[in-house]
Amino acid sequence: MTDTAARYLYLARHGEASADETALTENGRRQAVLLGERLRGAPLSVIHHGPLPRAEETARLIGARLDGVPLRRSEAAGDYVPHLPAREELPPDSADALLAFLSGVTEEERDLGRELAREALAEFTGPVDGEHPRHELVVTHNFLVGWLVRAALDAPAWRWLGLNHGNAALTVLRYAPGRPPSVLFSNDMRHLPEELRWTGFPPEFHV
């Protein structure tokens, strides 16, 4: 008998958002409902969600398809830059493009993101206390999904960049005692019909 058990962390990006990001589109609401249907068979104990409306609405629509799974708002599940790399961390052939993408991040946003990223790792990762596995869902944003997948793979801190996640797609990580974290699957959209897949991505990413 051990004093810790496996954690199964389900990660979902919010559904497609309106242009001003204050709500979900009709497609986004459909995506959230379909993800909720897919998760009906999962033994979830809680749905964590970020504080922004698009994540909160997605979590609420998913929760409505489940039976009594509580919703929990978490600042650590919000939308932020988890790590702002220095040029020397980056591959020389892509440093200019990546730094240009991040050029609008302020010093305040950098510091807040760094702290929230630490909180997310502490709050959502690693085995859990007790004898029984725990299954948790985090409804969040593209950057945090990439950050947590990067951490599970023990990749360099900058490598959250490029780990992109579709709206209402699903990733599952496993943290078992005495074992390295596992990425069981990533960016899975099989619960969505073709017309609802790959939203949130530029056309060249659609495969």
N, C-alpha and C positions, 0 to 999 in steps of 0.2 A: 504494500500500500504506500502511495506517495502522498505528499501534502499539496501537490499541484496537479492540475489536469489540463488537457488541451483546450485552447481557445480557437474557435473558428470565426474569423473576422470576414464578414461579407461587406464589400465596398460597392456603393452605387453612386454614380454621378446623378444629380438632379435631372428631371425631364427637361425637354426643350423649353427655353424661356422666351418671353416676349422681348421685343427689341430694347425696351427700357429695363428689362430684368426684374420687373416688379411682380411678375406672375408667370405661371406656365401658359404656354400656348395650348390649343386644343390637342395638338399632337403630343405635347409634353404631358398633358393629363392622361391621354391614352397610354403613353409609355409607362407612366407610374402605375396605372391600374394593372397593366399586363405584367409588370415586374412583381406587383403584389400577388397576382395569381400564381406566378411561378414560385414564389416563396411560401405559399400556403403549406407546403409539406416540410418546410425547414423548422427545426425546433428553436426558433428565435426567442431569446429572453428579453431583448430590448431593441428599440430602434433609436440610435443616436442620430441627431441631425444638426446641421449648421444653423446659424441664426437668421440667414437671409431668406426672404420669402420663397424663392424658387426651391430651396432645399426643404424648408418647412412644409410647403404645400405637397411636394413629392412624398415626404415621409408620412404626412397625414393620409394621402391617397393609398399608399402602400399599407399603412396600418389598418385602414378600413377593410382591407381584404383578408386580414388575419384575425385571429381570435384572442383578443385581450392582451396583445403585446404592447407594453407601454412605450410611449415616445419620450425622449429625453433630449432637450436642447443642450448643445455643447459648443462653446466658443472655439474649442480646438478642432471642431469639424467644419469650420468656416472656410471662407475663400481668401487665401493669402499666399504670398510667395514664401515657401518654407526655407529656402536657402538662396542667397544671392551670391553667386560665385565670383571670385576674382579671375582675371584673365588667365593667370598661370594655372588655374585648375582645369581649364577647358582645352579640348583638342585644338591645335592651332588652325586647322582647316575650317572649323565651325565657330571659333570664338567670336568673330565679328558679328555673325548673324545672331548668336545667342545673346550677346551683350546688347545688341540693338533691340532685341525683343524685350529685354528687361530694363531698358534705359529710363523708363518712366517711373521706376520704383523709387520712392523717397527714402531717406534715412530712417524716418519714423516707421514707414511700412516695413523696411528691412528688419528693424529691431523687433517689431511686434510679430512679424512672421516667424522669425527665429525662435521666439519664446513660445508661440503657439505650436510650432512644429515639435518642439521638445515636449510640450504638454500632450500632444497627440500620440507620440511614441509611448509616453508613460501611461496614458489612459487606455489606449486601444490595442497595444501589442503585448506579446509574451503570454506564457501559460497563466492560468487562473488558479486562485486558491481553492482547495477542496478536492473532492474525489471525482466530481462529475464534469465532463466537458461542457463548455459554454459556447453558444452560438449567438453572435451579436451582429447587427446591421448598422453601418454608418452611411447615412445619406449625406453626401458632401459634394465637392467640386473637383474639377479635373486635376488641379495642382496637388491636392492632398492625396488623391489616389496614387498619383505618380510617386509622391514622397514615401508613402507606406510600402508600395511595391519595391521601390529602390532600397529601402531599409531592409526588407525581407530578403533581398538578394545580396545584401552587404555590398552594394555598389557605391561608388564615390558619391559624396553629397550632391554634386551638381547634376547627377544623372536622373533626378526627377524630371528634368527637361527631356522631352521627347517620348515620355511614357504617357501617351494620350488615351483618353477614355471617352467613349460615346455616351450621349444622354441615355440614362436608365439602363446602361450596360452593367454587367455584374462581374466582379472579381472576388475570389475567395482565397484568403490566406489561412494557413494553419500554423499554430505555435504549440508545439508539443514539448513536454519536459524532456530534457536531455537530447534534443534534436534541433538542428537548424530550422528556421522557418521554411515553410513550403508555400509556393504559389500553386494552388490546386488548379485554377484556371483564371484567365484574365480577359477583360473587355468582351465578355460573352453576351451576344445579342440574340441568341436563338429564340427567346421568348417574344421577340418583336417581329412583326411582319416586315417585309423588305422595305416598304415605303417609310418605316419608322426607324430604320437602322442608319447609323453613321451621321445622325444629326449632331451638330457641334464640331464637325470636321470639315476642312476644305475638300473640294471634289477630288483632289489627287490622293487623298487618304482612303477613299472608298475602294474596298477590295471585295 
